[in-house]
Structures are given as C-alpha cells and as structure tokens.
Amino acid sequence: MLWFIVPLALIVVPFALIWTLWFAWIVPAIIFDIILASLSIRIVKPNTVMTVEFFWKYNRILRPGLSFIIPVVETTKTQTLYRKNFPVDVDGITDDNVTASIGLNVIYYVEDDKNDTNEWSIYKSIYNIDDHRTMMKSTIDEQLRAMIVSFTHKNIFEKREEIGQVIEERLRSKLSSFGFRLDSIQVRDIKLAPSVMEAMNKVIETEKLKEAALNEAEAKKIMQVKQAEAEKESKILLWEGMAGQRMKIAEWFKESVDMIKKTDNSLNAEKVLQFLLDSSRIETLWNIWVQNNSKLIYLNEDLEWRASKLVSWSEIM
C-alpha cells in the first residue's frame, strides 16, 4: 500500500542527499526526516484506535502501536474503547402532579470487533453520529418522562429496578445502531420536590411516633396484667397461709385441751379453754412489757362478750 512509502522515504532520502552532496546536506536531511516523521508517524495508545482517511475517504483502522500514514493526503480520527460513564438527570411530573427527578448513570463503550469495514462498530461510532451523548440524553429523557407520568409520588421509589430495566432495553438497541455497546444503567437517585419530601418525612415520623406509643401502651398493659396476676397469686397464697395457720391453731388448741383433760378428768372444755386463753394473754402482755420504750394500757373487758366467745369455743371442742 502507499503508506509504506513513508518509512522508506525516511531512510532513502537522507542517504541519497548525503551520497550525492556529501556532508553539506546532513543538516537539511535530518530536518527533513524530523518533519516527515512528525507528519507521518502515529502512536496509538492502548484501548484506543484511529481511523485513516485517504483524501477524506475512510481507508483503514490503526490499532495500538506504531503506525505510519502518508502526510497531507491521509488524516486520522481517534476513538477510545474504554468504558465511559455518562450521568443523566431527568425531571418529570408524576400521575398525582408531583415534580420528580431521576438520576441515572449510563456506562457504555465501543467494542473493537476486529472488522475494518464500514458496517461495524468502530466505523459507525465515528461516522454514523456526530454527538452520541446528545442522542443518549434525548432517548433517556423521552423514555423517563413517559414512565414518570405513570407513577405516583408514593410508588415511584418502588420502581427503581423497573426504571433501570426499561431504559436499558430501549437505550441498548439505540446505541447498537451507532456502534456503541451498553454495559449497564444504574438508577443513581430519585428525588421529589422538597416540600413533598418534607411532608412525607413528617408522615413517616408521625407513624413511627404512633407505633412507639402503641408499643409503650401495650407494654404497660402487659405489665399491669402481670402485676394483677402476681397480686392475685400472692393474695391466694396469703389466704391459704392464714387458713392453714388457723387450722394449725385449732389443732393445737384441741390437742392442748385433750392433754389437760387427761391429767384431770374433772376439768371440762370451757375451763381448759379459759386457761389456755389466759395463758396466751399473759404471755402476750409479758412480751409487750419487756420491749424497750413500750407502753401497756389495760382496759376492762366485756365479760359478756368473753363468755359468749368461750361458749362457742367449747362447742367446737
């Protein structure tokens, strides 16, 4: 091909000048080499390709490494192959007339399919579209606005995954027609009007306070029920203890009466009971008397009341 003339000229021309005109043309020969090299050498970096145009017509593709072109008659255009991130923010109106803003990150790239014809990715990404970012933004705007209007401000946050899938499907087919490949779409953020967000936060806060109040009331109710059950059980145990105590006292009195009657058959139940009561009374008075700082006030008792009580006790015995 013609581009092989360039590296050949870089070698042959200086030697020809030096051979014919000896050392007088060494400096011009070096200058000629430098100018020719700067115009013809192309160093292609990794993840980058160049298209070469011969008289402004597509000719071939240069891949990473050192390459040559024919100065003046050939020109180049560069295309990067690494993944690019394109942020897009779209505003729209929801079904219930709330302004919503959705932010997306579009990750895309140009794939080197190793085909240098004008039907494949590298060629189409350079020559089939002038500004692919404007095309991407227009496509996303159109699709997102149509989706936002079908949502309410309450359920739009639940549609994050659905939004990403629909936009990805639409944009993938659009980009492929211009030689680009879509890697992924990320729904970066979903925002509502500040006043609506503030109102929603207040509603959520109120619901949380209500839930906390209900939980606290339920906890108090449970505590009161538990306390009532504990009090009930304690009272049952107390009354059972008192009943048992009374039974034990009655049994003790009966045993004492029987024991005293065995020692003296002339004693009846009333006299024995009176003796036991008087003994218990004297013992109680003594226990009170021996206590420090105690005072004992003795009152006359109702003899009739005592007599009736003694009769009832004797009947029991």
Secondary structure as UniProt FT lines:
FT   HELIX           2..4
FT   HELIX           5..21
FT   HELIX           22..25
FT   HELIX           26..40
FT   STRAND          41..44
FT   TURN            46..47
FT   STRAND          48..54
FT   TURN            55..56
FT   STRAND          57..62
FT   STRAND          65..68
FT   TURN            71..73
FT   STRAND          74..80
FT   STRAND          84..93
FT   TURN            95..96
FT   STRAND          99..109
FT   TURN            118..119
FT   HELIX           121..127
FT   HELIX           132..148
FT   TURN            149..150
FT   TURN            153..155
FT   HELIX           156..159
FT   HELIX           160..176
FT   TURN            177..179
FT   STRAND          181..192
FT   HELIX           194..263
FT   TURN            265..266
FT   HELIX           269..289
FT   TURN            292..293
FT   HELIX           303..316
//
